[in-house]
C-alpha cells in the first residue's frame, strides 16, 4: 500500500537525520561543511544498507558498532601499555 511505502521513507529519513548528526558538525568553512555532509550521508547510507542486509535496527547496529570499536581501541591501549611496562 501507499502507506507502507511512505512509512518506509519516514523511517529512513528519521535514521538519516539521527545518524548523520549534521547539527553537531564542528565545521566552519564551506569546504569542510560540504565534506562533512557528504561523508555523514555516505556513512548513514552504509549503515542503512547494513541494516537491510542484517535485518536489524540501524540504531541497534550503530550501538553494536560503537561497542566493538570501543573494545578494539581498549585492547590496543592494553597492548601499548603492556609493551611499555
N, C-alpha and C positions, 0 to 999 in steps of 0.2 A: 504494500500500500504506500501511498504518498507519505503518510505519517511516519512509517518505519524508515523510509529513505531520509526524510527530514530529520528524524531523531538521530540517525547515524551521523549526519552532518553536524548537528548540535553537539554531540559527544566529542567528535573530532575537534571542533572549534574550541570547546572547553579544555580539552587536552593540550591543544596548541597554545592557548593563552596561558595555561598554568605551567607548562613545561618550558616554554620559551623565555619566560621571566624578562620580557623586554622592559618592563617598568623599572627593574633593578639594574639596568645597564649602567656601568661606570664610565661609559664613553663620553667624549666631549666634542670631537670633531666629526664632520660629516663622513669622512672616510672610515673612521673607526666605528661609527654608528652603523654604517652600511655593512661593514664586515661582521659586526656583532649580530645584526638582524639576519643576515644570510646564514651564518653558522648556527645560530639558535634554531632557525627554521629547519635547517638540514638535520640537526640533532633531534628535534621534535619529530620530524618525518621518519627518521631511522627508528626512533622509539616506537612510533605508531606502527611501522612495518613489523618490528619485532613483536609488538603486542598482537597483531593479527596472526603472525606465524605461530606464536606460542599459545594463543587464545587466553592471554592473561591481561588483566587490567593494566593500562600504562602507568598508573600511579604505583601499583604494586611492583611492576618491573623497575621503575625508577628507584624505588626504595631498595630493592634487591641489588641493583647495580651499585648504588651508593654503599651499601653494606659490604659488598665484595671488594670495591675499590678501597674502602677504609681498611679492611682486613689485609689486603695486599700491601698497602702503604705501611701498616703497622708491622707486618712481617719483614718488610725491607728495613725498617727502622731497627728492629731487633737484630737483624743480620749486621747492620752497620755498627751498632753498639757492641755486639759480640766481637767484631773484628778489631775494634779499638781498645777492648778490655785486656 
